[in-house]
Amino acid sequence: MAGKTRTFIAVAVPDKLGEKLVRLQSLLAVELEGVRWAPPSFHVTLAFLGDVDVADVNRVCRAAAEAAALVESFDLRIEGLGCFPDPKKARVLWVGLTGPGVEPLAILQKGVAAAVTKVGCPPEDDRFHPHITLGRIKVGRAPSPDLTPLLRHYRTWSAGSIEVTEAVVFASTLTADGPAYTPLSTAKLEGRKPGTTA
């Protein structure tokens, strides 16, 4: 679409932990058919904005940076397997996030969503369920498999912890091999008091 950039703001998962997620995908691929696996640039989406006018992208980047600067860095654990909407009609497979950083992550998401809304580029969906997408299950004629045993088997699976020090504004380009993500700007978590500047 000319003059527009498909844009989202997310916390990127470091490559080292991303490799563990790729390994988990390969284990699951043996047990599940008809899944379109996510590319290895894993992330936790904070706000998906859809198509943003190129002229507005800088405002989005600045708004994300201002919101992120008010939050201190925090740790998250990447663990457990889940799905949307439920195990008997699964459409999305994901890995969950736990630990003391879940609350600061929610604060970061709320701040980022409010900041981009203020500059006229609101998220397409304001619900937030922190997760890392592993793959999307294609809907076919056959009934969906019941994933309950699989989720139970992997409920204690863990990739380890990440220290979240920034959010990233990404451009998403749809290609024949799936989406490709390009970082547009980073928004550092600085724990700054509201009303102060760096």
DOSEFI-361660 format. One record per residue: x, y, z of N, C-alpha, C in turn; residue in three letters; residue number from 1. Coordinates in pm, 1 decimal, always signed. Layout:
! DOSEFI-361660
       n.u       n.v       n.w      ca.u      ca.v      ca.w       c.u       c.v       c.w  resn  resi
         X         Y         Z         X         Y         Z         X         Y         Z   Ala   NUM
...
END
This chain:
! DOSEFI-361660
       n.u       n.v       n.w      ca.u      ca.v      ca.w       c.u       c.v       c.w  resn  resi
     +84.7    -118.3      +0.0      +0.0      +0.0      +0.0     +88.9    +124.2      +0.0   Met     1
     +78.3    +205.7    -104.1    +167.9    +321.7    -118.3    +142.9    +422.2      -7.3   Ala     2
    +251.6    +474.8     +44.9    +240.6    +580.0    +144.9    +202.2    +532.9    +283.2   Gly     3
    +195.8    +399.0    +302.9    +160.6    +347.1    +434.9    +260.0    +238.8    +477.2   Lys     4
    +278.6    +226.3    +606.8    +368.3    +124.5    +661.5    +292.2     +44.5    +765.6   Thr     5
    +290.4     -86.6    +747.5    +226.8    -175.6    +846.1    +317.0    -175.4    +969.3   Arg     6
    +264.8    -129.3   +1080.9    +349.4     -94.3   +1195.4    +301.7    -161.4   +1324.2   Thr     7
    +398.8    -205.9   +1404.6    +363.8    -253.1   +1538.9    +479.7    -222.8   +1634.1   Phe     8
    +447.6    -221.9   +1763.1    +547.1    -194.0   +1866.9    +556.5    -319.3   +1953.8   Ile     9
    +678.9    -363.3   +1981.9    +695.9    -491.4   +2050.4    +823.4    -494.6   +2132.7   Ala    10
    +832.3    -595.4   +2218.3    +956.0    -628.9   +2287.9   +1017.1    -744.5   +2209.8   Val    11
   +1139.3    -725.8   +2159.4   +1204.8    -830.6   +2079.5   +1267.5    -935.4   +2171.7   Ala    12
   +1259.1   -1061.3   +2130.7   +1321.4   -1171.8   +2205.5   +1463.5   -1189.5   +2152.5   Val    13
   +1565.2   -1191.3   +2241.6   +1703.6   -1208.8   +2195.3   +1721.5   -1339.2   +2117.3   Pro    14
   +1815.3   -1337.7   +2020.3   +1836.8   -1452.8   +1932.1   +1863.9   -1582.4   +2008.5   Asp    15
   +1940.8   -1572.4   +2117.6   +1976.7   -1693.5   +2193.2   +1852.8   -1767.1   +2245.0   Lys    16
   +1756.0   -1689.0   +2295.1   +1632.0   -1750.9   +2341.8   +1542.1   -1785.5   +2223.5   Leu    17
   +1554.2   -1708.3   +2116.1   +1479.8   -1737.8   +1994.3   +1514.7   -1875.3   +1939.5   Gly    18
   +1641.7   -1914.0   +1954.9   +1685.0   -2047.4   +1908.2   +1610.6   -2158.0   +1983.8   Glu    19
   +1585.7   -2134.8   +2112.7   +1510.9   -2234.5   +2191.8   +1365.6   -2241.8   +2145.1   Lys    20
   +1310.3   -2127.9   +2105.9   +1173.3   -2126.4   +2054.3   +1165.3   -2199.5   +1919.8   Leu    21
   +1268.5   -2184.1   +1836.4   +1273.1   -2256.1   +1708.3   +1279.4   -2407.1   +1734.4   Val    22
   +1358.2   -2447.1   +1834.9   +1365.9   -2590.4   +1870.3   +1229.5   -2642.9   +1915.5   Arg    23
   +1159.9   -2560.9   +1995.1   +1026.1   -2600.6   +2039.8    +931.7   -2613.6   +1919.1   Leu    24
    +940.6   -2520.0   +1824.5    +858.0   -2530.3   +1703.2    +883.0   -2663.7   +1631.7   Gln    25
   +1010.9   -2703.2   +1622.1   +1042.3   -2827.5   +1549.9    +988.6   -2950.3   +1625.1   Ser    26
    +988.5   -2946.8   +1759.2    +930.2   -3056.9   +1837.7    +779.2   -3063.9   +1815.4   Leu    27
    +715.3   -2946.9   +1814.4    +569.5   -2942.8   +1796.4    +529.3   -2981.0   +1654.2   Leu    28
    +615.5   -2947.1   +1556.9    +584.7   -2975.7   +1416.4    +571.5   -3125.8   +1391.1   Ala    29
    +641.5   -3206.5   +1472.5    +632.7   -3352.5   +1459.3    +492.2   -3400.0   +1499.5   Val    30
    +430.9   -3327.7   +1593.7    +301.9   -3370.8   +1648.6    +182.4   -3300.7   +1585.3   Glu    31
    +206.0   -3188.7   +1517.9     +94.7   -3109.5   +1464.6    +111.9   -3083.8   +1316.1   Leu    32
      +4.6   -3104.2   +1241.6      +6.7   -3071.6   +1098.6     -70.4   -2942.2   +1076.2   Glu    33
     -44.9   -2880.4    +960.6    -124.5   -2764.1    +921.5     -98.3   -2639.4   +1004.3   Gly    34
     +25.1   -2624.1   +1052.8     +60.2   -2503.4   +1128.5    +154.4   -2417.2   +1043.7   Val    35
    +122.9   -2291.1   +1032.6    +214.4   -2195.4    +967.9    +300.1   -2137.3   +1079.7   Arg    36
    +426.1   -2180.8   +1085.5    +513.1   -2142.8   +1197.5    +563.2   -1999.7   +1182.5   Trp    37
    +569.3   -1928.3   +1295.1    +616.6   -1789.2   +1294.7    +764.6   -1785.3   +1257.3   Ala    38
    +808.2   -1678.5   +1187.4    +950.9   -1665.1   +1155.9   +1031.0   -1646.6   +1284.1   Pro    39
   +1163.5   -1670.5   +1279.8   +1242.2   -1669.0   +1403.8   +1268.8   -1531.3   +1465.3   Pro    40
   +1206.0   -1425.9   +1414.4   +1220.5   -1294.3   +1479.8   +1107.0   -1279.1   +1581.8   Ser    41
   +1119.1   -1354.4   +1692.8   +1012.5   -1360.9   +1792.8   +1002.3   -1230.4   +1871.6   Phe    42
    +880.2   -1200.2   +1916.6    +858.4   -1074.4   +1989.7    +728.1   -1083.1   +2069.6   His    43
    +714.6    -990.1   +2163.0    +590.9    -973.6   +2240.2    +525.7    -845.2   +2189.6   Val    44
    +415.0    -857.3   +2119.5    +350.0    -738.2   +2063.4    +285.2    -655.8   +2174.7   Thr    45
    +318.5    -526.4   +2177.8    +257.1    -433.2   +2272.7    +140.2    -359.8   +2208.6   Leu    46
    +155.9    -324.8   +2080.5     +50.4    -251.6   +2009.4     +66.2    -276.0   +1859.7   Ala    47
     -38.3    -331.0   +1796.9     -37.5    -347.9   +1651.4    -120.6    -234.5   +1592.5   Phe    48
     -57.0    -150.9   +1509.5    -123.3     -30.7   +1460.0    -180.1     -47.9   +1319.8   Leu    49
    -143.7    -154.8   +1251.7    -189.8    -171.2   +1113.7    -117.0     -73.9   +1021.8   Gly    50
    -184.7     -33.3    +914.5    -122.3     +55.9    +816.0    -119.1    +199.6    +866.7   Asp    51
      +1.3    +251.7    +882.6     +21.6    +388.6    +932.2     +77.2    +472.8    +817.5   Val    52
     +22.2    +593.4    +798.2     +76.6    +684.0    +696.4    +224.2    +707.6    +724.1   Asp    53
    +305.7    +702.7    +618.6    +450.3    +722.3    +633.3    +478.6    +854.7    +705.9   Val    54
    +396.6    +955.1    +679.3    +415.3   +1087.0    +743.1    +395.7   +1081.5    +894.7   Ala    55
    +324.7    +977.6    +944.1    +297.0    +968.3   +1088.7    +394.2    +876.8   +1163.1   Asp    56
    +479.8    +805.0   +1090.2    +566.1    +704.2   +1154.5    +659.8    +769.0   +1257.5   Val    57
    +717.6    +884.2   +1224.2    +807.8    +950.4   +1320.2    +735.1    +987.3   +1448.7   Asn    58
    +609.6   +1030.7   +1435.4    +531.2   +1065.7   +1555.9    +507.5    +941.2   +1641.2   Arg    59
    +481.8    +829.2   +1576.1    +462.6    +702.3   +1648.4    +591.0    +664.3   +1721.7   Val    60
    +706.1    +676.1   +1653.6    +835.4    +641.6   +1715.0    +863.1    +730.1   +1836.6   Cys    61
    +834.7    +859.3   +1823.9    +857.6    +952.1   +1936.9    +763.4    +920.7   +2053.0   Arg    62
    +637.6    +892.0   +2020.7    +539.1    +861.2   +2125.6    +579.2    +734.5   +2201.4   Ala    63
    +624.5    +632.5   +2128.5    +667.4    +507.3   +2192.5    +787.9    +532.3   +2282.4   Ala    64
    +882.5    +614.6   +2235.1   +1003.4    +644.9   +2313.3    +967.4    +717.9   +2442.1   Ala    65
    +874.4    +813.0   +2433.1    +835.0    +890.0   +2552.7    +765.3    +798.9   +2654.7   Glu    66
    +679.3    +708.9   +2606.5    +608.5    +617.7   +2697.7    +705.5    +518.7   +2762.8   Ala    67
    +796.7    +462.6   +2683.2    +891.1    +362.4   +2735.1    +987.3    +423.0   +2836.8   Ala    68
   +1023.8    +549.8   +2816.4   +1120.7    +615.7   +2905.7   +1070.8    +623.4   +3050.2   Ala    69
    +940.0    +613.0   +3070.7    +882.3    +624.0   +3205.4    +882.3    +491.2   +3280.7   Leu    70
    +922.2    +383.1   +3212.7    +918.5    +248.7   +3273.1   +1061.4    +200.9   +3296.5   Val    71
   +1083.6    +138.2   +3413.3   +1216.6     +80.4   +3441.0   +1231.0     -54.5   +3372.7   Glu    72
   +1355.5     -92.7   +3342.3   +1378.6    -224.0   +3281.9   +1333.7    -333.6   +3379.8   Ser    73
   +1299.9    -450.4   +3325.6   +1246.0    -557.9   +3408.8   +1278.5    -692.3   +3344.4   Phe    74
   +1260.5    -800.1   +3423.4   +1288.7    -936.2   +3375.2   +1159.6   -1013.3   +3352.0   Asp    75
   +1160.5   -1095.0   +3247.4   +1047.6   -1182.3   +3215.3   +1098.9   -1323.6   +3193.9   Leu    76
   +1019.3   -1420.5   +3235.0   +1050.6   -1560.2   +3202.6    +963.0   -1603.1   +3085.5   Arg    77
   +1023.9   -1674.6   +2991.1    +951.7   -1725.7   +2873.9    +923.8   -1872.8   +2901.8   Ile    78
    +795.9   -1905.7   +2930.1    +768.2   -2044.9   +2966.6    +621.2   -2082.2   +2949.7   Glu    79
    +599.7   -2210.5   +2928.3    +464.7   -2265.1   +2917.2    +408.3   -2250.4   +2776.6   Gly    80
    +330.9   -2348.0   +2734.2    +268.2   -2347.0   +2601.4    +119.4   -2318.9   +2617.9   Leu    81
     +65.2   -2236.9   +2530.2     -77.9   -2206.6   +2534.5    -131.8   -2188.2   +2394.2   Gly    82
    -262.4   -2159.8   +2385.6    -322.8   -2137.5   +2254.2    -442.9   -2044.0   +2266.6   Cys    83
    -481.3   -1986.1   +2154.4    -604.4   -1906.7   +2144.0    -695.6   -1976.5   +2044.0   Phe    84
    -827.3   -1976.0   +2055.5    -900.7   -1929.6   +2173.5    -909.4   -2034.7   +2283.2   Pro    85
    -906.4   -2165.2   +2245.1    -906.6   -2269.9   +2347.9    -849.5   -2399.3   +2287.2   Asp    86
    -812.9   -2497.2   +2371.5    -742.1   -2617.1   +2322.0    -819.9   -2699.7   +2219.3   Pro    87
    -952.9   -2689.4   +2220.4   -1032.0   -2771.0   +2126.5   -1056.9   -2700.0   +1994.0   Lys    88
   -1032.2   -2569.6   +1990.9   -1050.4   -2494.6   +1864.6    -931.9   -2400.9   +1845.8   Lys    89
    -811.9   -2453.1   +1864.8    -691.9   -2368.1   +1863.7    -667.6   -2307.1   +1725.6   Ala    90
    -635.7   -2178.5   +1725.0    -599.6   -2107.6   +1601.8    -456.9   -2052.0   +1609.4   Arg    91
    -413.6   -2020.4   +1732.1    -279.5   -1964.3   +1752.3    -211.0   -2040.1   +1865.1   Val    92
     -86.7   -2083.5   +1839.8      -4.8   -2148.3   +1943.4     +93.9   -2046.3   +1996.3   Leu    93
    +110.7   -2039.7   +2126.9    +202.1   -1940.0   +2182.1    +276.0   -1991.6   +2305.4   Trp    94
    +382.3   -1919.0   +2339.2    +455.8   -1942.6   +2463.8    +424.8   -1824.3   +2556.0   Val    95
    +407.1   -1854.6   +2684.8    +366.4   -1751.6   +2779.9    +483.1   -1677.4   +2843.4   Gly    96
    +447.9   -1577.7   +2923.8    +545.5   -1494.7   +2995.3    +505.2   -1490.3   +3141.9   Leu    97
    +602.3   -1509.6   +3229.3    +574.4   -1511.3   +3373.0    +682.1   -1431.7   +3445.6   Thr    98
    +668.5   -1429.7   +3578.6    +771.5   -1365.9   +3661.1    +733.4   -1224.4   +3703.1   Gly    99
    +824.4   -1158.9   +3776.1    +794.9   -1027.3   +3831.8    +776.3    -919.0   +3725.7   Pro   100
    +821.3    -946.9   +3603.1    +811.4    -845.1   +3498.8    +675.7    -836.7   +3431.6   Gly   101
    +582.7    -927.0   +3465.2    +452.9    -926.6   +3397.5    +378.5    -795.0   +3423.9   Val   102
    +385.4    -747.0   +3548.3    +315.7    -620.8   +3581.9    +379.5    -500.1   +3511.0   Glu   103
    +513.8    -482.1   +3517.4    +574.2    -371.6   +3441.7    +548.6    -381.3   +3291.1   Pro   104
    +540.4    -505.6   +3238.5    +510.6    -523.6   +3096.3    +371.7    -467.5   +3064.2   Leu   105
    +275.3    -494.7   +3151.5    +139.1    -443.2   +3132.1    +137.5    -290.1   +3140.1   Ala   106
    +218.4    -234.0   +3230.4    +227.2     -87.6   +3243.3    +288.2     -28.2   +3116.3   Ile   107
    +394.2     -94.0   +3065.9    +458.4     -49.1   +2941.4    +358.0     -53.0   +2825.9   Leu   108
    +284.7    -163.9   +2815.3    +187.6    -177.9   +2705.7     +80.9     -69.6   +2712.8   Gln   109
     +31.2     -45.5   +2832.1     -75.1     +55.0   +2849.7     -24.1    +194.0   +2812.8   Lys   110
     +99.8    +223.7   +2856.7    +159.2    +354.8   +2827.8    +183.2    +375.6   +2679.3   Gly   111
    +234.6    +270.7   +2612.9    +261.8    +279.2   +2469.0    +130.8    +295.0   +2391.9   Val   112
     +29.5    +214.2   +2427.8     -99.4    +221.2   +2358.6    -162.0    +360.5   +2374.4   Ala   113
    -153.7    +417.1   +2495.1    -210.8    +550.0   +2518.7    -134.2    +656.8   +2439.4   Ala   114
      -1.2    +642.9   +2434.0     +82.2    +743.4   +2366.7     +57.2    +745.6   +2216.3   Ala   115
     +46.3    +627.3   +2153.2     +24.0    +625.6   +2008.0    -119.4    +667.0   +1973.6   Val   116
    -212.5    +638.3   +2065.5    -351.3    +682.6   +2044.7    -356.9    +835.3   +2044.6   Thr   117
    -279.2    +895.7   +2135.0    -275.3   +1042.6   +2148.3    -225.7   +1110.5   +2020.2   Lys   118
    -136.2   +1042.6   +1945.8     -85.7   +1103.0   +1821.6    -165.9   +1055.9   +1700.0   Val   119
    -282.9    +996.0   +1726.0    -374.0    +964.1   +1616.6    -353.8    +830.0   +1549.3   Gly   120
    -277.2    +738.9   +1613.1    -253.2    +605.9   +1553.9    -283.3    +497.7   +1657.5   Cys   121
    -410.5    +480.8   +1693.3    -444.0    +384.9   +1799.9    -420.6    +240.3   +1757.9   Pro   122
    -393.5    +151.8   +1855.5    -380.5      +9.2   +1824.0    -511.6     -44.0   +1767.4   Pro   123
    -501.0    -146.7   +1682.4    -621.7    -206.5   +1623.7    -702.3    -283.0   +1728.6   Glu   124
    -635.9    -330.2   +1833.8    -704.1    -406.8   +1938.1    -641.0    -367.5   +2071.1   Asp   125
    -723.2    -321.9   +2166.6    -663.5    -276.3   +2292.9    -656.8    -385.8   +2399.4   Asp   126
    -698.5    -508.6   +2365.1    -682.9    -617.5   +2461.5    -535.5    -658.9   +2464.4   Arg   127
    -488.5    -700.8   +2583.5    -347.8    -740.0   +2594.1    -336.2    -869.9   +2670.8   Phe   128
    -288.0    -971.7   +2602.3    -258.4   -1100.4   +2666.3    -114.1   -1131.1   +2629.3   His   129
     -18.9   -1103.5   +2721.6    +123.1   -1117.3   +2686.5    +160.0   -1258.6   +2643.8   Pro   130
    +216.5   -1270.7   +2523.8    +255.0   -1401.3   +2470.9    +351.7   -1382.1   +2354.7   His   131
    +415.6   -1493.2   +2314.7    +502.2   -1495.3   +2196.1    +440.7   -1597.3   +2100.4   Ile   132
    +398.5   -1552.0   +1983.8    +333.6   -1641.5   +1887.8    +435.6   -1739.2   +1828.5   Thr   133
    +401.0   -1868.9   +1833.1    +484.7   -1973.7   +1772.8    +434.0   -2009.1   +1632.9   Leu   134
    +302.4   -2010.7   +1616.5    +246.8   -2048.4   +1486.9     +96.5   -2032.2   +1483.3   Gly   135
     +42.4   -2031.5   +1361.3    -102.4   -2021.5   +1340.2    -151.2   -2150.2   +1275.4   Arg   136
    -258.6   -2204.4   +1330.7    -312.7   -2330.3   +1281.3    -411.5   -2300.6   +1169.1   Ile   137
    -385.0   -2360.8   +1053.3    -473.5   -2337.8    +938.3    -605.8   -2408.3    +961.8   Lys   138
    -711.9   -2337.8    +929.8    -844.6   -2395.1    +948.3    -880.0   -2475.7    +823.6   Val   139
    -902.2   -2605.9    +842.3    -936.2   -2692.3    +728.3   -1072.8   -2753.7    +746.5   Gly   140
   -1101.5   -2852.5    +664.3   -1231.7   -2920.5    +674.5   -1234.0   -3016.8    +793.7   Arg   141
   -1117.4   -3072.9    +823.8   -1110.0   -3168.6    +935.9   -1129.1   -3095.6   +1068.3   Ala   142
   -1188.7   -3161.2   +1166.5   -1204.7   -3095.5   +1297.3   -1067.9   -3066.7   +1360.9   Pro   143
   -1062.7   -2958.2   +1437.2    -936.7   -2921.2   +1503.9    -898.6   -3028.3   +1605.6   Ser   144
    -768.0   -3059.3   +1616.0    -726.1   -3156.4   +1718.6    -740.0   -3094.0   +1857.9   Pro   145
    -763.5   -3177.9   +1958.0    -768.5   -3130.1   +2096.5    -624.4   -3119.9   +2146.9   Asp   146
    -581.5   -2998.2   +2177.4    -442.3   -2975.8   +2218.2    -419.3   -2990.3   +2368.8   Leu   147
    -523.2   -3025.9   +2443.3    -509.8   -3032.8   +2590.0    -390.3   -3117.9   +2633.9   Thr   148
    -372.0   -3241.3   +2580.3    -257.0   -3321.9   +2625.1    -122.6   -3256.5   +2591.7   Pro   149
    -115.7   -3192.4   +2474.5      +8.7   -3127.0   +2432.1     +42.3   -3008.8   +2523.5   Leu   150
     -59.8   -2928.4   +2556.6     -38.2   -2812.7   +2644.6      +5.1   -2859.3   +2783.2   Leu   151
     -54.2   -2970.0   +2826.3     -17.9   -3024.3   +2958.4    +128.1   -3070.7   +2956.7   Arg   152
    +166.5   -3137.0   +2848.4    +302.7   -3189.5   +2836.7    +407.4   -3077.5   +2841.3   His   153
    +376.4   -2963.7   +2779.1    +474.3   -2854.9   +2768.4    +450.6   -2740.7   +2868.7   Tyr   154
    +364.6   -2764.5   +2969.0    +331.5   -2652.0   +3058.4    +451.8   -2604.0   +3139.5   Arg   155
    +552.1   -2692.0   +3162.2    +670.3   -2649.7   +3238.6    +789.7   -2616.9   +3148.2   Thr   156
    +768.3   -2621.0   +3015.6    +877.5   -2588.0   +2922.6    +920.5   -2443.3   +2944.6   Trp   157
   +1051.3   -2417.5   +2939.9   +1100.8   -2281.3   +2960.9   +1220.0   -2252.6   +2870.2   Ser   158
   +1222.5   -2129.9   +2818.2   +1338.7   -2085.6   +2739.1   +1435.1   -2006.0   +2826.0   Ala   159
   +1392.7   -1970.9   +2948.8   +1476.8   -1889.7   +3035.9   +1423.2   -1748.0   +3049.4   Gly   160
   +1508.5   -1658.6   +3099.1   +1466.1   -1520.6   +3128.9   +1527.3   -1420.7   +3031.7   Ser   161
   +1456.1   -1309.1   +3012.8   +1512.3   -1196.9   +2936.8   +1501.6   -1070.6   +3021.4   Ile   162
   +1600.9    -985.0   +3006.1   +1591.9    -852.4   +3067.0   +1539.2    -758.5   +2959.2   Glu   163
   +1425.7    -697.8   +2988.2   +1363.3    -606.7   +2891.2   +1414.7    -465.4   +2918.4   Val   164
   +1489.7    -411.4   +2822.3   +1548.3    -277.4   +2838.6   +1496.0    -179.1   +2734.7   Thr   165
   +1418.2    -230.2   +2636.0   +1366.7    -141.1   +2532.4   +1246.6    -204.1   +2463.4   Glu   166
   +1168.3    -118.4   +2399.6   +1064.2    -162.3   +2306.7   +1110.7    -119.6   +2168.0   Ala   167
   +1057.9    -184.1   +2065.7   +1100.8    -156.0   +1928.6    +977.7    -127.1   +1843.0   Val   168
    +987.0     -22.3   +1759.5    +883.6      +3.4   +1659.3    +927.3     -69.3   +1531.8   Val   169
    +841.8    -160.1   +1484.2    +874.0    -240.5   +1366.4    +783.0    -205.6   +1248.0   Phe   170
    +838.9    -218.5   +1127.5    +757.8    -223.0   +1005.8    +744.7    -369.7    +968.9   Ala   171
    +625.1    -410.3    +927.3    +600.3    -548.3    +887.7    +566.9    -550.5    +739.3   Ser   172
    +641.5    -631.6    +663.5    +617.3    -645.8    +519.8    +576.6    -788.6    +492.2   Thr   173
    +461.5    -806.6    +426.5    +415.3    -941.9    +394.7    +487.8    -992.4    +270.1   Leu   174
    +551.7   -1109.0    +282.7    +624.0   -1168.9    +170.2    +566.6   -1308.1    +144.6   Thr   175
    +612.6   -1371.0     +35.9    +565.9   -1506.7      +3.5    +602.0   -1606.0    +114.5   Ala   176
    +710.8   -1578.2    +187.3    +754.5   -1667.3    +295.8    +697.0   -1628.0    +431.7   Asp   177
    +603.8   -1532.9    +433.4    +548.0   -1484.1    +559.7    +595.8   -1343.1    +587.5   Gly   178
    +560.4   -1286.4    +703.7    +597.4   -1148.3    +732.3    +746.5   -1131.2    +759.4   Pro   179
    +801.0   -1017.6    +714.3    +940.0    -980.3    +746.1    +934.1    -851.9    +827.4   Ala   180
   +1012.1    -845.8    +934.4   +1006.0    -732.6   +1026.7   +1132.5    -648.3   +1018.5   Tyr   181
   +1114.4    -516.2   +1006.7   +1227.3    -423.5   +1001.0   +1215.9    -325.7   +1117.4   Thr   182
   +1318.3    -318.0   +1206.5   +1310.9    -220.6   +1315.9   +1320.0     -78.0   +1262.0   Pro   183
   +1230.9      +8.5   +1308.0   +1231.7    +149.8   +1267.0   +1295.2    +237.7   +1373.9   Leu   184
   +1272.3    +203.1   +1502.2   +1333.9    +280.0   +1610.9   +1327.8    +197.7   +1739.1   Ser   185
   +1413.4    +232.2   +1834.9   +1407.9    +167.3   +1965.8   +1365.6    +270.5   +2069.9   Thr   186
   +1292.9    +222.3   +2169.9   +1242.1    +307.9   +2277.2   +1298.0    +252.6   +2408.0   Ala   187
   +1395.7    +320.6   +2464.1   +1465.8    +270.7   +2583.6   +1379.4    +284.4   +2708.9   Lys   188
   +1388.5    +182.3   +2795.3   +1322.1    +187.6   +2927.1   +1419.1    +253.4   +3024.6   Leu   189
   +1380.9    +369.5   +3075.9   +1475.3    +448.1   +3158.1   +1427.2    +471.4   +3301.2   Glu   190
   +1301.0    +438.7   +3330.4   +1250.7    +462.8   +3465.7   +1247.1    +609.7   +3502.2   Gly   191
   +1225.9    +694.5   +3402.9   +1224.0    +839.4   +3426.2   +1094.1    +881.7   +3493.4   Arg   192
   +1101.1    +983.9   +3576.0    +980.0   +1036.4   +3640.1    +901.0   +1116.5   +3536.3   Lys   193
    +766.6   +1107.6   +3539.6    +687.0   +1186.5   +3445.9    +719.9   +1335.8   +3457.0   Pro   194
    +727.4   +1401.3   +3341.0    +753.0   +1545.5   +3340.1    +900.4   +1581.5   +3337.6   Gly   195
    +989.5   +1480.5   +3346.8   +1132.2   +1510.1   +3340.8   +1185.5   +1471.5   +3202.8   Thr   196
   +1297.1   +1526.7   +3164.0   +1359.9   +1492.8   +3036.4   +1498.5   +1437.3   +3063.0   Thr   197
   +1550.3   +1365.6   +2966.9   +1682.3   +1303.4   +2981.9   +1791.2   +1408.5   +2992.5   Ala   198
END
